Structure formats: C-alpha cells, structure tokens
Amino acid sequence: MGSGNYNSWKTYWANLEVTSSDLQQLTDYLFEKEEPSTVDGLLQVLIDHRLGEREADRKQKLESVGELYVPANSYEIGAKLRFPEKDWKQAIVISNRPGENLGLGEFTVTEVEFEDGSRQSFATNLTEHALNAKVYKEHDDEPENPSEIHTLFAPILRGKLRKALEKQSELVRIADTWFPRSLLMDVGKGYLNLAEAILDAHEGGPLSIEALMKELELEAEPQNKKLLEFSLNYDLQEDPRFDEVGTTGEIAWFLKRLEPQAVLEPPICIRSFPLAEQLDEESYKLLYDLDDELSFTNDEINEVDRVDSVKITLTYPHWRSGSIPVTPNSNRVLPSALESENVKITFIDKETQQPISAWVVRPHNYAVGMREWYLEKNLIPGSVIEITATKHPGTMLIATEKKRSNKEWIKTVLIGADGGLVFALLRQPIYAGFTERMAIAIPDQDGLDKIWHDRLSKNIPLNSDVVRMMNELSKLNSQRHVHFIDLYAAINVIRRTPPMELFEVLSTNPEIIHVGDHYYHLAEQGKE
C-alpha cells in the first residue's frame, strides 16, 4: 500500500476549501473561548482541527487495511496484516501453530491468506529477526508538520478563510478580528453619541479605541475588557458617523464629517476610470514606469514587497491635488490596512522635521494632504519626491530629490486670451530634481483651475484634446515628433487621462502616426 491515495499532503493543503463544518468548528471555538480572535488565530485553529481529522482518518484507514507485519509481534486469527516486503499486499491470519526450528528458539508459524486466495506462512513471536528493526517508508511524502504547513500555505489559506468568513453571518468582524454576533455586549446609543462629541472635540480624531474608551469612562472586568472593546468597535463600525482609519494591527476612529473633502471625494484633477486593454511588452513596461494608479488592479497594488524608500514623479493632477498615487511602487512604503478604506498617516519633512497630516484613500488609490508642502518646496509637475519608511508604519519621511541647477529650460503652460493653452520652452527657476519629460511649469494656476471647472460642463472627446495637444507639443522640436510621456504629462494638465486611454486614442486615430520608440507624429491632414 503506497501513500498516493492518501498522503500527498501538500496537494491536500494547497487545494483545501473552507467548509461550513470548518466555520461551525471555529464558531464553537469562539463561543468556548469568549474572546475575539484574529484571522491568523482562527487559521491556526483550522489547521490544528484539520490535522486532527486527518490523523484520525489515517488511523482508521490503517486499521481497515491491517497491521504492519513485524516478526516480533503475535497476531490473532482473523487479524488483517500488511506485508511491505511483498509490495504491501494484504492478508488475513487463518491459523497459528508452534514453530519447529531449534536454531530459532521458540516462535509461532502464522499462516495467512492473501486477497488473491494464495496462502503463505510467516514466523511470528520471533524476537531475533532482521525485519524487526527495519523501518519502512509508508508514505510518498514526509509526515505533515504544522509549522511547515503554516509556512507554505498560510497566505493561501488565510485568503480562503477570510472569504469564507465574509460570506457567513454568525461571526462579525472588526478590522481582522472576529467574534460571535450573539455574544456582543450592548454598548448603547448613548455612548456612540458621546463618542461623536469626543471626536468632535479632538477635531475629528484620530483616537485609538483605548483612548476613546478612557474618555467614555467605559470599564469592564478584566476578563471582559477585550469583549467590551470589540463590541464598541463593532458599534462604531456599523454607525455611518464614524470611520476606522488605523493601519494594519491598529484601530483608530475618526469622525466622518470632519474628514478632508479630498478624502470623502476624489479631487477634480484625479477623477477617472482605468481601461483594461492588452499591450505589447514594451508598452506595458512604459505603463509601469509611468506609475499611474489607474493602470493597476488592486491586487497588483497590494501584493508587493516592502522596501525602505521609493521615489515618485508628480503628475499635474497629483501636484495640483496635493496627493501621490497609490501604486505597486508607492505601496511598498505606504502603510497597509486590511479593512480600513481611509487610513490616517503622517509624513515628516526630512529636512525640517515638521509633520504633515495626510490620508491614504484606498478606494481610489491615492494619498492626499501634501498640497501646502508642495507649494512650500516650490515643486512643479514632474518634480521627484522620496518617501522613506520609519519604524512606525503610519509615519514616513518625505523629501524632495536634490535639484540639479537653479534654472532649467522646461515646458511651460501659457493661457491665451481665448482660454486656449500654449506650450513654450522657457527658462524657469527649479528647486528640486525632476523627470525631464514630465516637468511642466504652471505660471497661471488660477487660469488653469478655471479651465478645469469650465470643462466640467462640456463633453469634450479625448481624441480632440489629444490632437490639439500633439499640435502644440510638436512645435517644440524640429522633427515635430511627440514622445508618449511628454503627451501623457501634457494631456493631464487639462484632463485626468490614464495611460491606457491615451494608448487607445493613439492606436485608433488615423491622424496620428507611430514612428517608433514611443514617438508619434501628426499626419498632414491633422495639422492646424
């Protein structure tokens, strides 16, 4: 009997699905424990429970197929045996009689009948025999190790468990912690009204649950403290007045109505929707390098490894909104949050050590709150900033890239008397390092703001804007070619345009010719 029909344990754990029986077992565990548990805690309970089931199943299977034949043992008539030296064949003991070999001492001759009807005799009760000490490998794989199971499969199993927990109703969640709904303590609406007043007095927050409970003067017996905390968290979570804004592992509350407008709704300059089109490998690399939050799925953004620091080039929409994109690049430093949609964070100016209050708005993949800092540092669209992690996940250092010189020739947006845009290469003062193709000086911010608001009521096709912008940018060089990055940076000065939308227009408009290396040219009939 080999193990292929049972012990391919890695396949078992890789393909495991969380069943209603598993959920009931976890619910029973929480009822017995009477204390909230994290998903990781419940996952360990699930693994231990399944291991117990598998061990019981293994023993039952072994009993059904028989004991392992070992010469030193004795076996009763009717016992089932397995013979590893005979390719794990199974047989039933049909008789026992004393042995008659003086050289072997006392022993028993046990006759067995195999499944094919053949019979054979074997020595038993024989203390001296080479097979007594032989160790047989009954399984194709090594025995299951709980620690190895957790190491290899915890990420997969954790995701499956979360999805299963979200689909049931008996257990409720706060952040990544679960507890039976029926065991929650009744906090009362009066305390929620007090919580609103307390957060109001703290300019909205954030306040940790411990600090909030202290100000509410909510106390419980030591054995009920975690339960009371969970119950209050749950009531706050279900009340639309409150927003949980803590990073992973921390629960902090903020008053929803006092959150910045840029958190409640994306600023006008960064509103848009991504497209899902297929690109060639070269274009996809360019897409990734542009670091636009609308180019990535949430899975691509969230499934990244942590690093110490990242550099970000500001596009006009983020420069104007005082934000940065949340992308696979920036998310390697920004704090994670399992459930919080809006996360309260702090940037520290690396040069002055001044704190900057900011927010990560995960539903729309941007972090906002840096507008005043951008102005203070005299940044422009195209400037490069660096964000560095600290020991505290909700606090990061922020700095500008070192400037190269005091003045540079860069693209400058000028607004004509008719409200039209003109691009010119002008010498501009520069205070921070920048990405050359993305850099654009904005002398008349108010005029540009007016253009954005005026365009809100007009349904101007992207194709028309692209042709007009191509016409402007092509005047800046003798070949009259326009690089994709220059066009992407420029078009985003007047409308939020993800790279994918721009790729689509460039590939479908017959007035625009691709001349290689991501350069484009207007055909004669498209020029003005």
N, C-alpha and C positions, 0 to 999 in steps of 0.2 A: 504494500500500500504506500504509494508516494503521497506527496502533500499537494500536488497540483490541484486537487479538488477541494482543498480547504485552506492551506496555509500561505497562499500568496497574499500576505497581509498588507503589503504596500499597495497592491491594487485595491484591496478592501477599503483602506483608509482614504485613498485618493478618490474613490467613487462613492464614498459614504454620503447618504442623504439623510437629513434630519427628519425623523418621522413624528407623527402625533404621539406615539408611545414615548419617544425621547422627550418631547415637550412636557408630557404629563409627569414623567420622572423628574424633570427639572422643577416643575411647579411643586411637586411633593417635597422636593429638597428645600425650596424656599419657604414653604409652609412650615416645615420642621425647624428650619434654621431661624425663621422670623427676623431675617436681616437682609437688606438689599445686597445683590451680588452683581459684579461686573460681568460682561460677556466673557472675558478671559476666565473668570472664576467658574462660570457656568460651563464653559468649554471643557475645563478640566474635569468637572463632574461628569459631563457627557462621555469624555474619553474613558474615565475610570469605569463608568457604567457599562459601556460597550465592551471594554476589556474583560470585565467580569462575565458578561454574557458569552463572549467568545471562549473564555476558559471553560465555562460550564458546558458549552456546546462541544468543545473539544473533548472533554472528559466523557461526555455522553456518547460521542462518536467512537471513541476508543473502546468504551465498554461494549458497544454494539458490535464491533468487529473483533474483539477479543484481546486477551493479554498478550504481551510480548513473550515468546518462548525463551526462557533462560534455563539452562541445565540444572542450576542450583535449586530452582523452585519446584514445588509439587502442585499438581493440578487435579481437580476432581473430575469424575466422569460427567460429561455434558458441558464442560468448560470450553469456551472459544479461545483459540490461540492464533497468533500471527507468527510467521517464520521469516525473519529478514534474510536468512541465508538462502531462502527459496523464493526470492523475488516477492516477499511479503504476502505469500499465499496464506489463506485462512483455512483452519481445520477445527473439528470438534473431537474432544477426548472421548474415546469409546471404551477404553479399558486400561487398568493399571495392574502390573504384576511385579514381584521382586526380580531384580537382576541377578545373573549368574556368572559374573566375571570376577574371579578372585583378585585380579590385578587392580580392579577399580574400587574395591571395597563395597560397602552397601549402597545400593541405588535402586531406582524403580525404572521399569520399562513401561513407557506410556505409549499406547497405540492411538493414533488419530486417523480421522477420515477427512480427506480434503473435499473441496466443493465439487471436483470432477468425479468423485466416487473412489478414487485410489486411496490406499491405506499405507501407513508407514509408522514405524516405531522409533521413539526417541528416548534418550536417557534423561531422567528427572531425579530430583533429590540427590544430585551428584555435585558435591561441594568442590571438587577439584576438576575444573574443565576450562579450557581457554576461552570459550564463548561467554563464560560468566563475567569476565572483565571487559568484554568488547562493548564499545559504545556505538550505537547505530544512529545515523542521521535520518530521522523520520520525516524531516520537512525540507522542502526546496529552499526555504529562506531561513534566516536566523530567527530565534524567538522574538516575539513582539516586545519592544522596550518602550514604556510610557514616555520617557524623556525623548527618545528618538522620534516617536510618533509626533510629539508636540513640536519638535524642531523642524521636521519635514513637512508636516501637514497643517500646523496651526493657522497659517494665513488663509488657506483654502477653507478649512473647517469653520474658522471664525466668520468668514463671509457668509457661508451657508447657514450658520446658526443665527446670525443677525437677520437674514431674510426670513427665516422660519419664525423667529420671534416677532417680527413686524407684522406677520400675517395672522397671528393669534390675538385674542383679546383678553385672556385671563391675566396675563402679566403686562405691566405697564413699564415704560422706560423714562428715565431721566438721564440725559447725556448717554453714557454707555452702560448704565446700571439699571437692573430690572428687579421687580418685586410684584407679588400678587396684588391685584387691584382691591380685592376684598379685605386685605389686611391693612390698607392705608388708614392713617389716623385722620380724623375730621378736624382740619385746622380752623375752618370757619372764614366766612367772607370778611368779617371784621378785621382780621389780621391782614388780609390782602389789601384792604383799603388803607390800613396803617402802613403797609409796605410801600404802597404808592406814594403816600405822604413823605415817608422817609427817603425814598429815592428822589423825590421832587426836591427835598431839602439838600440832597447831595448832587444837585444839577443833573439828575438822571442816573447817576452811578458812574462806573460800575461798583457794586458791592458784592463781596463774596457771600455765600449763604451763611457762613459762620457769623460774619459781621451783621448781616441782616437779622438773623435770629437773636443776636445780642441786643440790637436796638429794639426789636419787637418784644424783648423780655420773654421769649419763648423758652421754657425749660422743660426737661423731662428727666425721668430716672435714667441713670447711666445705661441700663440695658435697652432703653427705648430711644436714646439720643439719635442714633442713625436712622431709625424708623421715622421719627419726627422730622428730621432734616429731609429725608426723601419725600415725605408727604407734603411738606411745604414747597419743596422744589417742584413737585408734580402739579400742585395747585397753581403755582406761578406760571408754569409752562402752559397750562391749559387756559390761562387768562390772557386775552389779547393785549392787555395793557403792558405786559412785561416781555422782555426779550433776553434770552440766555446768551451771553456774549463771551464766555470763557474759552480759553484754549483747551486742548486735549488734557484731561485729568483735572481741570479746574472748572468750577461752576460759579459764574458771576452774573448778576442781574442788572439790567438797565431798563429805564422807563422808555417805552417805545416812542411816545410822542415827543420826547426830548432828544431823540437821535437826530444827527445832522440830516438835512434833506438829501444830501448826496448818498446817504446810506439807505434811506427809505425808497429812493428812486434814482436810477442812473442819471447822471448829468447829461444834458442835451448832447454834448460832444462825444460821448462814448456809448450812445444807444445804437444798437444794430443787431443783426442776427447772422450767424455763420451759415455758410453753404457747405454742402458735402459733395465735392467733385473729385474725380480722380486726376492726379497729376503725375508727370514723369518724375524720376528720382531727383533730377537736378532742380526742378521747380519745387519739389517738396522740401529739399534742403534749404532753398531760399525762403520758403514759407516758415520753416522752423527758425531760421536765423532772424527773421523779422520780429519774432517774439510777440505776436498779436494774440491776445486772449481769445479772440473769436475764431482762431484757427485750430483750436484743440478741443477734444472732448473732455469731460470731467475726469474720466478715467486716466487719460493721458496727463492731465494736470496733477492729479493726486498721487499717482503711482510713480513717485520719484524718490531718489536717494537724497539724504540731507548733505549739505556742504557748508563750509564756513562763511562764504560770501559769494555774491553774484553781482554782475553789472547789468544795468538796464538802460537802454536808449529811449528817451522820452519822445513819443509822437506828439503832434499838436493836441489831439483830443485829451491825452492824459496830462500834458503840460497845462492846458487850459483848465482842466477839472481838478488839478492838484492831486492826481492819482497815479498809480502804477498798475500795469496789468498783472493779474494772477495767472501765470503760465507755468509749464514744466520747468522753466528757468527760475523764475522768482519764487516758486513754491518750494524750492529746495532750501530756502531760508525762512520764508514766512511760516508762522506757527500753524500747526494742524488743528483741526476741530472736527470731531467725529459727527456731531449733530448740529452745532450752532451754525446758523446761517450767517449771522453778523458777529464778528469777533473784534473786541476792543483791544487795541495794541498801542504800543508806544515806540516811536523812533527817537533816538538820541543823536543830535548833531555831533558827529565825531570830532569836529573842530572846537565847538563852543560848549559841548556837553548839555545843551539846552534840550528839554524834552519836547516832542511833537506828538500831540494826541491824534491818533489815526484809527481807522476801521478797516477790516477786511470784509468785503461784501461778497460772500461766496456764491450766492445765486447768480450773480452777474460777473464774477471773476475779476474784481478789481479791488485795490486798497486805496482809500481816499483820506485826505486830511493834510496834504503837504503843500497846498497852494501858496500859503504865506512864505513857506520855506523856499519854494522855487523862486518867488519874487525877491526874497532877501538875498539869495545867492546869484541873482541876475541870470538865471538859466533861460535857455531858449529851447524850442522844439529841436530835438537832435542831441541835446546835452546828455552826457553819460553820468549816471549816479551809481554808487556802490552801496549795497546793503549787506551788513555783516551780522551774523548771529551772535548772541550773548548766551550766558548760562541760563537766563530766564527766557523761556520760549516766547513770551509776549512782548519782549523788548529787544529791539535791534538797533544797531548803529547805522547811520545814514551819512553819506559824504558825497561830494562831487569829485569827478575824475579831474586830476591835475590839468590845468589849462596849458596850452602849447605856446600861445603868444597873446599879446594884448589886443590885436586886431587881425581879422581874417576876412577874405573875400568869400561871402556866402550868399546863398539865395535869400532875397528879401521880398516880402509881400507888400505891394503898394496898392492902395484902394483908389480907383479913379473917381471922378466926379459923378459918373453914372452908376457907381456902386460895383463896377467890374474890377476884377483882380488883375494886377500886372506883376510878373516876376522879373526881378532885376538882380544882377550880381553887384553887390555893394560892399564896401569895406565897413565892417561892424565891430564894435568892442566885444571881446569874448572873455568870459570869466571862469569858464570850466571847459574840460575836454568834451569833444563832441564827435559824433559819427558824421562824416562829411556829407554823404548823400542825404542824410536825414535832417541836416541842420537847416533851419529856416528862421530868419529874423522877422519879428512881428512889431513894426513901429506903431501901428494904429490898432490896439486891441479893441477899443470901443467900436470902431468901424467894422471890424471883423465880427464882433458879437452881434451887431445889428444885422449883418448879412445872414448869420445863422438863424436868427429869430424870424427874419423876413422869409427865409426859405421854408420854414415850418409849414406855412400855408400853401406852398407850391409843390406840386408833384413833378419835380424835375428829373428826367431819366438820367441814370448814372452814365449811360452811353454818351449823352450830350456833354455832361461835365468832363468826362474823360477826354473827348475830342478837343474841347476848349482848353483843358489843362495841357494836353500834348502840344497844342499850338503855341501856348505860352512858353513852356519849358524848352521846346525845340529851338527857340530864338537864342538860347543861352550858349549854344555851341555851333561851330561852323558846319559840322556834319548833319545838324538838325536831328540827331538821334536822341532818344529819351530812354534812360535806364528805368527798369521796373521799380527800383527802390526810390528813385527821385520822384516818379509819378505817384507811387503809393504815399510817400510823405506829403506831397503837394495836394493830392486829392483829399486827404484827410484834414486839410486846413479848412475846407468848406463843407465836408460831409463825412460822417463816420463810415468808412469803407473797409471791410476786411480784405485781406489779400486775395481770398478765393473769389470774391465778387469781381475784383479787378482783373484777375486772370481770365474769368469768364468773358468779360467785355472785350479784352484784348484778343482772345482767341476766336471770337464770333463776329467782330466788326470788320467788314471788308475794307474799311477806310484805313485800318491800322495794319502795318506790315511788320512781322517779326524778322529782324535782321541778324539774330544770333546773340548769344551771351546775355540774354535778358534785355537787349536793346530793341526799341521799337521806333517805327518811322511812320509819319502820316503820308498816305498816298496823295497825289496831286489834287484829286477832287475833294479831299478832306481838308485842304489848307484854306485858310482865310486870306 
